[in-house]
Amino acid sequence: MYRPEIKVIDCSIRDGGLMNNSNFSVDMVRGVLKAVNESGADIVELGYRNSKEFFSPKEYGPWRFCDEDVLRKATEGIDLRIKIAVMQDAHKAVAEDVLPKAESVVDVIRIATYVKDVDKAIHLANNATNKGYDATINVMAISHALDRELDEALQQIEEETDIMACYLVDSFGALYSEDIHYYVEKFQKYIKTKEIGIHCHNNQQLAFANTIEGIIKGVNFLDGTLYGIGRGAGNCPLELLMSFLKNPKFDVRPLLKVIGTEMIPLIKEIEWGYSIPYMVTGTLNLHPRSAIKQMAMPDDAPEKHDFQNFFELMASDDLVE
């Protein structure tokens, strides 16, 4: 699949940081950055630019805030051909934490939002573009969004922002190929002057397949992570995605090397990837928080692997999400 408009975005440090409160060493982040830079990927997301009013620096690592001095340590001495991105949560970030582009190593601000917070997302996105950055708005949990509200949000994003891409995000790993087709067509109906992006979670082992479905339907901004690292079941593996794409500028070899040196040791410390609890929440279109709690139980806890009971609890009528 070769299409010159396609952009590949690595989210390993940002999404992986949801598993360890963004506590990565600078050396580890530099190793990932160098590999992704050499691979020919277009954008690398090094963490969040969220507010310290919402997250305590005593509890969360530096990549939850991506202060400029930390980013400069991570990028210093690297011949960057890739753009640097950070993410702001619409409901956990403030515009004042974004410096003018001329004072920052960041190139792209990605705004993550639920449909209900789209006004906040638009405010942050416009703040970013007005300060000289490229920006995206990533609409999370679309499998839980009411159609009418999603339509209105997409129309607002189209009419009220100058972002470069609007993302559909399968936050719960609940979507199938026909759902991807449906949502891409919905986004295309409203998003006329911006690209469309896709970010898939792997609860049902469909993140890679669903990303391909998005490509087939015309999506050009593609998210992936090294070895699928990410919250819970993880994401579309970047190495699979880059191997699928036929653009000669991409080189998977640096990714394979850094997976061996950084991701394989890391998965022994923080666990991600397909498992039955994440499968259950994905098939039931539920937030993975209950599965994360289940997976965090000690291995010798008898209820940790009582998957039938977990399913019955998740599927019960009185479960409140």
Secondary structure, DSSP 8 states (H G I E B T S, - for coil): ---TT-EEEE-HHHHHGGGTTT---HHHHHHHHHHHHHHT-SEEEEEE---TTTS-TTTS-GGGT--HHHHHHHHTT----SEEEEEEETTT--GGG---GGG-S--EEEEEE-GGGHHHHHHHHHHHHHTT-EEEEEE--GGGS-HHHHHHHHHHHHHH---SEEEEEETTS---HHHHHHHHHHHHHH--SSEEEEEEB-TTS-HHHHHHHHHHTT--EEEEBGGG-SSTT-B-BHHHHHHH---TT---HHHHHHIIIIIHHHHTTS--S--HHHHHHHHTT--THHHHHHHTS-TT-GGGG-HHHHHHHHT-TT---
